[in-house]
C-alpha cells in the first residue's frame, strides 16, 4: 500500500506528499487538468503546444533546463487528450530548484513572439514528421474521426490539422494559459524523504502567493451511442496493408473499464495473446497485431491494429479478427487465462510502484480521478473481475453497431 498525505493551499492547489526514506532523490510532479479534449475545435493542438512553450522561459527565469541540470535534475512532460503532466527528479537537497522553476512558470510564462515562433515551428515539424510524412502516420487521425462524431476525442493530441498550430496567435496562447494553467486546476505531488510539515512549508513558500485563477468547469459534448457500424478506406503509399478496428468502451471510472482492460490483455497484448497466436503464428495472416485501449477518462476505445502479410487481403484479415472475437463471445475464457491476465496487470502495477517518479505521477493522476487513495484499490478492481463479467462486457463492446473499421490499403505499384 502506498502511504501519502494531502492538503490544499488557500489558492486551490492540491498537494500530495509521499514520504520515502529509502532514496536520496525527490520527484516533483505537477499535473494540470487540461488536455486536447478541452480545446476549441477550431484551435486544436494548444495543449500539446503548451507542453513545449512551458520550457521556453517564464516571467523571472529566461531558461528552464539550465538551472535544473546544474542541480543534478532531469525533467520531461507529456500531453494526452485528458491531461498535461510535468515532472522533475533531482537530489533531495536541491528540491527548491525544482519548486522555484515550476512555481515561476505557473505564475506566468514569458510570453513572447520569439518563443511562440520557435515552439510552433518545433510542433509543426513534429506534426509533419510523425503524422504526415511517416507511413501510417495519419491512421489515428482518421480512426478517431470515424469513431467520434461529437466528443473532442475526435482529434489527436497534436491537433486536428497543422494549420491550427501554424495560425496560433500570442493572444490565443495567453488566453489558453490563464484559463487552464492555474493553481485551482493543478495537482502537485512531491515524493521523497520529506515530511508533511516540510512539504507544507515549501509549497506555501513557492506556490502559496500565486493567484488561484478560476476553476475550469468542463462541459464537453457527450458522444451519442453508436447505432451502426462505420468503415473507411484509405489508399496510401505504404509497404503493406494495415487494419485498424475500434469499439467504444466505458469511461475510466465507469463499471466495465477493468473488464475492458483485461480483454485487451487476453486478446492482443504480447506473443501469448489470442490474436498473435492464431493470426500471426498459426494462420500467418498478419505480420504483427495488437489489441489495446486508449485509457481515456471519458468513454474510450478498444483498438485492434495489425499489418497484413503480403499475399493476404484486408477483407480476409478483417474476417479473421471478427472470427477471433466471435470465439471469445461464444466460448468465453478459462479461469487460468483470466488469472494469467490479472497476474500481468499485477506485475505491471508492482513494477511501476518501484519508481518514485512513477508513484508521484500516479498519485497525482488518481487525485484527479477523485481521490489519490484510489491508487491502493486499483489491483482489487481487477481481482474482482470474473470470467462471466468479462465475457458479458465483451458482448456489450463487440456489437456490430459499435464497430469502426479503417482499411489502410497500400497503393499498388504502377505497371510499366
C-alpha positions, 0 to 999 in steps of 0.5 A, spaced: 500 500 500 502 506 498 502 511 504 501 519 502 498 525 505 494 531 502 492 538 503 490 544 499 493 551 499 488 557 500 489 558 492 486 551 490 492 547 489 492 540 491 498 537 494 500 530 495 506 528 499 509 521 499 514 520 504 520 515 502 526 514 506 529 509 502 532 514 496 536 520 496 532 523 490 525 527 490 520 527 484 516 533 483 510 532 479 505 537 477 499 535 473 494 540 470 487 538 468 487 540 461 488 536 455 486 536 447 479 534 449 478 541 452 480 545 446 476 549 441 475 545 435 477 550 431 484 551 435 486 544 436 493 542 438 494 548 444 495 543 449 500 539 446 503 546 444 503 548 451 507 542 453 513 545 449 512 553 450 512 551 458 520 550 457 521 556 453 522 561 459 517 564 464 516 571 467 523 571 472 527 565 469 529 566 461 531 558 461 528 552 464 533 546 463 539 550 465 538 551 472 535 544 473 541 540 470 546 544 474 542 541 480 543 534 478 535 534 475 532 531 469 525 533 467 520 531 461 512 532 460 507 529 456 500 531 453 494 526 452 487 528 450 485 528 458 491 531 461 498 535 461 503 532 466 510 535 468 515 532 472 522 533 475 527 528 479 533 531 482 537 530 489 533 531 495 537 537 497 536 541 491 528 540 491 527 548 491 530 548 484 525 544 482 519 548 486 522 555 484 522 553 476 515 550 476 512 555 481 515 561 476 512 558 470 505 557 473 505 564 475 506 566 468 510 564 462 514 569 458 510 570 453 513 572 447 513 572 439 520 569 439 518 563 443 511 562 440 515 562 433 520 557 435 515 552 439 510 552 433 515 551 428 518 545 433 510 542 433 509 543 426 515 539 424 513 534 429 506 534 426 509 533 419 514 528 421 510 523 425 503 524 422 504 526 415 510 524 412 511 517 416 507 511 413 501 510 417 502 516 420 495 519 419 491 512 421 489 515 428 487 521 425 482 518 421 480 512 426 478 517 431 474 521 426 470 515 424 469 513 431 467 520 434 462 524 431 461 529 437 466 528 443 473 532 442 476 525 442 475 526 435 482 529 434 489 527 436 493 530 441 497 534 436 491 537 433 486 536 428 490 539 422 497 543 422 494 549 420 491 550 427 498 550 430 501 554 424 495 560 425 496 560 433 496 567 435 500 570 442 493 572 444 490 565 443 496 562 447 495 567 453 488 566 453 489 558 453 494 559 459 490 563 464 484 559 463 487 552 464 494 553 467 492 555 474 493 553 481 485 551 482 486 546 476 493 543 478 495 537 482 502 537 485 505 531 488 512 531 491 515 524 493 521 523 497 524 523 504 520 529 506 515 530 511 508 533 511 510 539 515 516 540 510 512 539 504 507 544 507 512 549 508 515 549 501 509 549 497 506 555 501 513 558 500 513 557 492 506 556 490 502 559 496 502 567 493 500 565 486 493 567 484 488 561 484 485 563 477 478 560 476 476 553 476 475 550 469 468 547 469 468 542 463 462 541 459 464 537 453 459 534 448 457 527 450 458 522 444 451 519 442 451 511 442 453 508 436 447 505 432 451 502 426 457 500 424 462 505 420 468 503 415 473 507 411 478 506 406 484 509 405 489 508 399 496 510 401 503 509 399 505 504 404 509 497 404 503 493 406 496 493 408 494 495 415 487 494 419 485 498 424 478 496 428 475 500 434 469 499 439 467 504 444 468 502 451 466 505 458 469 511 461 475 510 466 471 510 472 465 507 469 463 499 471 466 495 465 473 499 464 477 493 468 473 488 464 475 492 458 482 492 460 483 485 461 480 483 454 485 487 451 490 483 455 487 476 453 486 478 446 492 482 443 497 484 448 504 480 447 506 473 443 501 469 448 495 473 446 489 470 442 490 474 436 498 473 435 497 466 436 492 464 431 493 470 426 500 471 426 503 464 428 498 459 426 494 462 420 500 467 418 495 472 416 498 478 419 505 480 420 504 483 427 497 485 431 495 488 437 489 489 441 489 495 446 485 501 449 486 508 449 485 509 457 481 515 456 477 518 462 471 519 458 468 513 454 474 510 450 476 505 445 478 498 444 483 498 438 485 492 434 491 494 429 495 489 425 499 489 418 497 484 413 502 479 410 503 480 403 499 475 399 493 476 404 487 481 403 484 486 408 477 483 407 480 476 409 484 479 415 478 483 417 474 476 417 479 473 421 479 478 427 471 478 427 472 470 427 477 471 433 472 475 437 466 471 435 470 465 439 471 469 445 463 471 445 461 464 444 466 460 448 468 465 453 475 464 457 478 459 462 479 461 469 487 460 468 487 465 462 483 470 466 488 469 472 494 469 467 491 476 465 490 479 472 497 476 474 500 481 468 496 487 470 499 485 477 506 485 475 505 491 471 502 495 477 508 492 482 513 494 477 511 501 476 510 502 484 518 501 484 519 508 481 518 514 485 517 518 479 512 513 477 508 513 484 508 521 484 505 521 477 500 516 479 498 519 485 497 525 482 493 522 476 488 518 481 487 525 485 484 527 479 480 521 478 477 523 485 481 521 490 489 519 490 487 513 495 484 510 489 491 508 487 491 502 493 484 499 490 486 499 483 489 491 483 482 489 487 478 492 481 481 487 477 481 481 482 474 482 482 473 481 475 470 474 473 470 470 467 462 471 466 463 479 467 468 479 462 465 475 457 458 479 458 462 486 457 465 483 451 458 482 448 456 489 450 463 492 446 463 487 440 456 489 437 456 490 430 453 497 431 459 499 435 464 497 430 469 502 426 473 499 421 479 503 417 482 499 411 489 502 410 490 499 403 497 500 400 497 503 393 499 498 388 505 499 384 504 502 377 505 497 371 510 499 366 
